[in-house]
Amino acid sequence: MSYRRRLLAAATIVAAVLWVTPHVSAGSTRQLGAGSRVTVGTSLDVLFVGNSLLGTVNHGSGEDTPALVRHLASAAGRTLNVTEVIHSGYTLRQTWDDGLVATALGGTRRYDFIVLQEYSTLLAINPAAATSTLLHTYAPTFPRALKPGGRVVLFKNWALVDPSPFPSRAAATAAIDTNAAALSAALTTPHLLAPIGDAFETLIAVHGTSFLIAPDGKHPNDTAIYLDAVTLYAVLFGESPSHLPDLYLPAVTAATVRSAAATATGH
């Protein structure tokens, strides 16, 4: 299967069974069951809203990032019930305008965390649009969609290989950093910032962009999907990801990635 076809498959959404992320139609809502191996730990209900940066499927386990977070949580003895609203190529505003997220945020189901992943370059080049969508479109739904004590998680994207319109990846990263901080400061709902881009830059500084970014210059490769998942695990459960299994990665690579995620999340 070509990379493009794999990417389109990653954008499809449906109810999942245990460890498998099945192939379904784009724009629907998916919930992943809790599994049967949980022995200790907290049970969390988490909604993931985003595009193919979250929805790309890895070759090792056949899971996208939310499903992989659930897999890691189960391996650690935790329950993670996952709902996905993912559409390839969409901004959060487009996801809203097309009605894809209406059911998930309607209040019938409530979440411990709502993870929001914006279009790859929007926050860097048009922070006003990203801020308006968050504050005026999504934020009014949070009181009904979050459980008492629940929080939003803002997924901080990485700079692309081609940083245009910025002169360098460093400049693009600086814009993401600045605008993500401003976005976080503007949101009054209790929230966390998932430092995905920070973990990316730590590893890219040593290994280069190809260590994490697919040949198209934008999407996460298998190593990056694991990095995203272990970073989100640390954010959601508030603990170091250092004990998590290697899964489909070589042990040395997985340990390196978990160390970067631990550092980025303060663990």
N, C-alpha and C positions, 0 to 999 in steps of 0.2 A: 504494500500500500504506500502511495506517495506521501510526502510530508503534508501536502495540502489536504489530502483526503483524511489523514490522521487528525489534522487540526479541525476539520469539519466534524469528524466523529466526536472529537472532544467536546464540541459545543452542544452536543445533543444530551438531553436530560430525561431521566425516568426513575422510577422506584428501583432501588438496588437491592440485591440479595447478598447478605453477608459480605464476602471479600470482593465481589465482582462489581464493576461499574458497567452497566449494559449500554447498548446503543439505542438512542431514542431521538425524538424530535426536538429541535432547538426551541428554546424559549419556554419550555414547560417547567414545572417545579418537581424536584426530586427529593425524597427523604431516604436516608440510609438507615437501616435498622440497627439496633444497639448491639446485636451479636449475643453470644452465649458464654463467652469466656471471662466476663468481668467478675472479679472476685473482691476487689477493694477499690476505693477511690470515688471520685465525684462523678455523677451523671450530669452531662451537659447537653442542652439543646442549642444547636448553632445553625444560623442561617448564613449562607454564603451567596452574595450577589456580585456578579462580575462578568468578565468575558473570557476569551481564550487564554489569557495569562493565568487564570485559575483553572480553566477547563482542559488544558492540554494534558493528554494521557501519556504516561511514561511507558516505555517498552518492557520494563522489567516485571511489573505487577499488573499492568493494564488499568491503572487508577489515575484519576486526576488528583489535583491537590487536596480538595476537601475529603475525597474518599481515602487518600493516603493518610491524612491526619487522623481519620477514624481508625484506620488500620493500625497506626502507631499507638493510638490511645488504647485500643483493645489489647495490643501486645503488652502494654504497660498495666493492664488490669483496670482500665477505665471504660466508662460507657460514654460514647459520643454519638448522639442522634443528629444527623446532618440533613439539612434541607438545602438544595441548590437551586438558584435561578441564574443560569449562565447562558449568554448568547454571544457568539463569536463576533468581534468587531464593534460591539456596542459600547457607548458611554452609559453611565448610570442613568442619565436623562432619557436616552433612547429606550433603555430597559423599562423605565417607568412609563414613558409615553405610549409604548406599544402594549401596555397592560400586563406585561409578563410577571411583574412582581406584586400585583395587586392582591392576589390571594395570600401570598406568603406574609404580607404586611397588613393583612386585614384585621388581625386581632383574634382570629379563631385559634390560631396557634401562637404561643408566646415563647420567647427564646432567652437563654442566658446571655448569648452573644449574637450580634448581627455584624458579620464581616462584610465590608464594602470595598470593592476593588474597582477603581476608576479606569477609564481608558488610558492606555500606556503613556501618552504624552500630554494629556489634557492638563493635568495639574502644573506641569512645567511651563506650558506655553499659553494657557488660558486659565489661570487660577480663579478668575472671577466666575467663570462658568461652572467650574468644579465646586466652588464655594456656594454658589446660588443653588445648585442641585442638592447639595447636602443639607443646607440650612432651610431652604424653602420648600423642597419637594419631599425629601426623605425624613428629615428631623420631626415633622409633625406626626409621623406614624409611630415614632419610637415609644411614646407613652403607652400605646395600646399593644405594640408588638413585643416589647421587652418585659420579662418577668421583673418583679420587684428586685432591685439590686442588679439587674442586668446591665450590660454595657455594649456599646458599639466598638468595633475594631476597625480602624482605618488602615487598609493595606497600602503600605508605602512602596510604590513601584520602583523599578530600577531604570537607569538610563540605557537607551538603546545603543547598539553599536554605531549607527549613524546618528549623531547627536543633533542634526539639523532641526531648527534654525540656530542652534548654539554652535560656537566655534570648536567645542571639544566636549568629550564625555564629562570631563571635570566640571565644565560650566553647566552642562545639563543636570548633573548630580547636585550642584550647588543650588540650582533653581528648584529642584525637587525638594531639597532639604528645607530651604527657606519657605516655600509655599506650603509644604506639609505642616511645618510648625505653625504657620499662620492659620491654616485650616483647622488644626487641632485646637488652637486658642479660641477660634470663633465658635466652635461647637460646645454648647452648654450641657448637652447630654453626657453623663459619665461615659468615658471612652478611653480606649488604649490605642496607641499607634504601633502597628506591627512593623518593625524595622527591617523589612525584607531587603530594600535597597541598600541599607547599611551593611548587611551581611554579604550581599552581592559584591560590594566594592572591596570589602576586606579580602575576599577570595580572588577577585579579578586582579587586584594589585599584585598578587603573587603568581597567579596561574594564567592570566589573560582572559579576554572575554569569551573565548571558545570553551572555557571550562564550564560555563553556565548557560551561555546564550546559544540558541540553535543557529544553524547556518543562515536562516532568514534575517538574522540580526535583531530579532525582537523577542521571540518566544523562549520559554524556559526549556532546556534540554532535560534529560533524565536526572542529572545531578542537581540541577536547579529546582526541579519539582520536589525532590527530597529535601533540599534546603528550605524551600517555602513551607513544606509540611512540618519539619521539625521546629522551624521558627514559630509557626502558628501554634503548634503544640505548646511551646514554652509560654507563649502569650496567653493562651486559653486556660492552661492549668497552673500557670504561675510557678513553674519549676524548671530546672535545667533539663534540656533534652539529651544530656550526655549518656543516659542509660538506655536510650532507645535502640532498637535493633537496626542492623545494617540494611536489611531487606535485600534489594537487588544490587546494591553498590558494593564494590570491593571494600573490605574492612578499613583500610587506611583512608580511602576517600571519604567514606561515611563518617569516620571519626573526625576528619578535618572539617567537614561540613557542619557536624554537630558542634564542634568547638566554636566555629564562626557564629553559629546561631546563638549559642550560649552567651558569647561575648556581646553580641548585638542586643540581646534581651536582658542583659545585666545579671546573668546567672553564671 
